[in-house]
Amino acid sequence: MSSPNKSGTTVTLITGAASGLGWELTLAFHERGDAVVLVDMNAELLTRRERELSDPERVLCCAGDLTQAEFLTELVAAVEQRFARLDCLVNNAGITHRSPVRSTQLTVFTRVMAVDWQAPVALTQQCLPMLERSRGLIVNIGSMASWMPVPGRAAYCAAKAAMAQFFEVLRLEMEPLGVRVLNIYPSFLDTPIETSALGADGKPAQHRRSMVGKMRGADWMASRVMKAIDKGQPWVFGDQISWFGSVLWRIWPQQYLRSVRKRFAGEIAR
């Protein structure tokens, strides 16, 4: 972790910051003048990313595992020591799997839940005192999978659904204290979360992913997130086709299931 240097600049902490949507958001926050705290498990890539940012005085890089309580404590302490404030927390780090329930090792489900659900909850709790002082913002990168069942991703759907409900409740609780919550529900993005998806045995999945709607770039989603922040919006949803799928699941579930069985037939058969 970098050496301390107090600053009055607006500070944003981004998890999973070294690649994909996390990196695009890091660039966007840094370019608008924020100090950025980059958190990622990939220490080597994190070091390279630090060199790519224009102002090292506004950068703090912390490599570690967000599922480890000791690392979370060290991370929050480092932010306090370096900047003495936190204005925005972006819970972006995540992991997924592509494997049916009946053949998937329990350790895979446990890992997905730990990264996608427990880690952002634990980090947010530790950051709340700083966010209350700054009347800050919590941004959560969820998924349209939290709204509708997707074959082969049972733990991912469950984790993102839990995340969505947790932070919707937190929104209600923190509003009187001036802390805002922005929940993001992307559909299918071209990011490492899918290229590094776990298979049934915990190793990288070997088969191509099935999907609904259009593949979007991380930069497209990052732009939408930044606009939503500036406008004070509470939610951002994925593309129209995925949004329609989530609505269809609620108003006409039989038709949704017919459609998803066709599109995800390979996932169901594995």
Salt bridges, closest charged atoms under 4 A:
ASP34 OD1 - ARG32 NE 3.47
GLU44 OE2 - ARG48 NH1 3.73
GLU52 OE1 - ARG49 NH1 3.32
ASP55 OD2 - ARG58 NE 2.96
ASP65 OD2 - ARG111 NH1 3.70
GLU80 OE2 - ARG133 NH2 3.24
ASP87 OD2 - ARG85 NH2 2.50
GLU168 OE1 - ARG171 NE 3.01
GLU194 OE1 - ARG98 NH1 2.88
GLU194 OE2 - ARG153 NE 3.88
GLU194 OE2 - ARG209 NH1 3.83
ASP230 OD1 - ARG32 NH1 3.43
GLU267 OE2 - ARG153 NH1 3.90
GLU267 OE1 - HIS207 NE2 3.24
